[in-house]
Amino acid sequence: MFEIKKINDQNIEAVFKLYQKINLYNKSSVTFLETMKKPCHIGFCGYMNNTLSSFLSAIHVLDEIDIVEIGVIKQQRRRGVAYKLVSHLKKHCIKNGIRKIFLGVSENNIAAISLYEKTGFYKIGIRKNYYFRDGFSSDCYEYFWELKS
Ligand SMILES: CC(C)(COP(=O)(O)OP(=O)(O)OC[C@H]1O[C@@H](n2cnc3c(N)ncnc32)[C@H](O)[C@@H]1OP(=O)(O)O)[C@@H](O)C(=O)NCCC(=O)NCCS
């Protein structure tokens, strides 16, 4: 059974450990933990059979949300988990009058790009050489979703 809960004081450390396990590379671990503790942070995590296996982290300012990170544990990928988390965030936006969601993703991250395009985001810009990893730079694709009125 799959269940989505809000990231809160009770599960934040577990989400942080999961983040480190998934080994997302575009932000330092400390930065991510600090981000999750900010009052403007909004996050959701997914439990498969009561075991934490995924998360989505975002920042909410006025009527906009910026997705900071999304991650699903390797063993549970390609089963629609990330799709459910993004859909959940969109429902949260609709319920709370938040009209826009922004995010940035490396041009090399085909899985994430496909996910966002499947969930209704469209590309609005490119930041050249925004990411730098293992001696190589890559562009950041900026994506956007807007609540239709
Ligand atoms: C990106 C990520 C969150 C996707 O999670 P997921 O639960 O496997 O994604 P879903 O199963 O919900 O897939 C939804 C859609 O995304 C696309 N997608 C997901 N993984 C894909 C892959 N490896 N290759 C191509 N498309 C992919 C597909 O369109 C998929 O729909 P489909 O299965 O019907 O074809 C996961 O691969 C991950 O955690 N990656 C490491 C962390 C990361 O890169 N985060 C993004 C930072 S911006």
The ligand as an SDF file (V2000), in Angstrom:
LIG
                    3D

 48 50  0  0  0  0  0  0  0  0999 V2000
   13.3580   11.0230  -11.3330 C   0  0  0  0  0  0  0  0  0  0  0  0
   12.7150   10.0510  -10.3520 C   0  0  0  0  0  0  0  0  0  0  0  0
   12.2320   10.8510   -9.1250 C   0  0  0  0  0  0  0  0  0  0  0  0
   11.5120    9.3610  -11.0150 C   0  0  0  0  0  0  0  0  0  0  0  0
   10.8590    8.5530  -10.0450 O   0  0  0  0  0  0  0  0  0  0  0  0
    9.9320    7.3100  -10.4510 P   0  0  0  0  0  0  0  0  0  0  0  0
    9.0850    6.9920   -9.2840 O   0  0  0  0  0  0  0  0  0  0  0  0
   10.7810    6.2260  -10.9810 O   0  0  0  0  0  0  0  0  0  0  0  0
    9.0540    7.9150  -11.6340 O   0  0  0  0  0  0  0  0  0  0  0  0
    7.6270    7.3570  -12.0820 P   0  0  0  0  0  0  0  0  0  0  0  0
    7.6220    5.8720  -12.0120 O   0  0  0  0  0  0  0  0  0  0  0  0
    6.5590    8.0780  -11.3440 O   0  0  0  0  0  0  0  0  0  0  0  0
    7.6140    7.7660  -13.6010 O   0  0  0  0  0  0  0  0  0  0  0  0
    6.7090    8.7310  -14.1370 C   0  0  0  0  0  0  0  0  0  0  0  0
    7.1660    9.0340  -15.5480 C   0  0  0  0  0  0  0  0  0  0  0  0
    8.4660    9.6440  -15.5290 O   0  0  0  0  0  0  0  0  0  0  0  0
    9.2240    9.1740  -16.6550 C   0  0  0  0  0  0  0  0  0  0  0  0
   10.3820    8.3980  -16.1960 N   0  0  0  0  0  0  0  0  0  0  0  0
   10.6460    7.9860  -14.9430 C   0  0  0  0  0  0  0  0  0  0  0  0
   11.8290    7.3320  -14.9050 N   0  0  0  0  0  0  0  0  0  0  0  0
   12.3030    7.3200  -16.1720 C   0  0  0  0  0  0  0  0  0  0  0  0
   13.4860    6.8130  -16.7640 C   0  0  0  0  0  0  0  0  0  0  0  0
   14.4200    6.1420  -16.0440 N   0  0  0  0  0  0  0  0  0  0  0  0
   13.6670    6.9990  -18.0910 N   0  0  0  0  0  0  0  0  0  0  0  0
   12.7550    7.6540  -18.8230 C   0  0  0  0  0  0  0  0  0  0  0  0
   11.6060    8.1740  -18.3110 N   0  0  0  0  0  0  0  0  0  0  0  0
   11.3860    8.0020  -16.9990 C   0  0  0  0  0  0  0  0  0  0  0  0
    8.2710    8.3390  -17.4640 C   0  0  0  0  0  0  0  0  0  0  0  0
    7.5760    9.2070  -18.3540 O   0  0  0  0  0  0  0  0  0  0  0  0
    7.3480    7.8000  -16.4030 C   0  0  0  0  0  0  0  0  0  0  0  0
    6.1100    7.3950  -16.9180 O   0  0  0  0  0  0  0  0  0  0  0  0
    5.9560    5.8690  -17.4780 P   0  0  0  0  0  0  0  0  0  0  0  0
    6.5470    4.9550  -16.4510 O   0  0  0  0  0  0  0  0  0  0  0  0
    4.4780    5.7200  -17.6440 O   0  0  0  0  0  0  0  0  0  0  0  0
    6.7290    5.8370  -18.7580 O   0  0  0  0  0  0  0  0  0  0  0  0
   13.7110    8.9260   -9.9040 C   0  0  0  0  0  0  0  0  0  0  0  0
   14.3080    8.3800  -11.0570 O   0  0  0  0  0  0  0  0  0  0  0  0
   14.8170    9.4030   -8.9750 C   0  0  0  0  0  0  0  0  0  0  0  0
   14.6360    9.4180   -7.7450 O   0  0  0  0  0  0  0  0  0  0  0  0
   15.9700    9.7760   -9.5270 N   0  0  0  0  0  0  0  0  0  0  0  0
   17.1240   10.2270   -8.7020 C   0  0  0  0  0  0  0  0  0  0  0  0
   16.8740   11.5860   -8.1070 C   0  0  0  0  0  0  0  0  0  0  0  0
   16.6430   12.6560   -9.1760 C   0  0  0  0  0  0  0  0  0  0  0  0
   17.2670   12.6760  -10.2180 O   0  0  0  0  0  0  0  0  0  0  0  0
   15.7090   13.5800   -8.8640 N   0  0  0  0  0  0  0  0  0  0  0  0
   15.3360   14.6680   -9.7530 C   0  0  0  0  0  0  0  0  0  0  0  0
   16.0400   15.9320   -9.3930 C   0  0  0  0  0  0  0  0  0  0  0  0
   15.3430   17.2760  -10.3700 S   0  0  0  0  0  0  0  0  0  0  0  0
  1  2  1  0
  2  3  1  0
  2  4  1  0
  2 36  1  0
  4  5  1  0
  5  6  1  0
  6  7  2  0
  6  8  1  0
  6  9  1  0
  9 10  1  0
 10 11  2  0
 10 12  1  0
 10 13  1  0
 13 14  1  0
 14 15  1  0
 15 16  1  0
 15 30  1  0
 16 17  1  0
 17 18  1  0
 17 28  1  0
 18 19  1  0
 18 27  1  0
 19 20  2  0
 20 21  1  0
 21 22  1  0
 21 27  2  0
 22 23  1  0
 22 24  2  0
 24 25  1  0
 25 26  2  0
 26 27  1  0
 28 29  1  0
 28 30  1  0
 30 31  1  0
 31 32  1  0
 32 33  2  0
 32 34  1  0
 32 35  1  0
 36 37  1  0
 36 38  1  0
 38 39  2  0
 38 40  1  0
 40 41  1  0
 41 42  1  0
 42 43  1  0
 43 44  2  0
 43 45  1  0
 45 46  1  0
 46 47  1  0
 47 48  1  0
M  END
$$$$
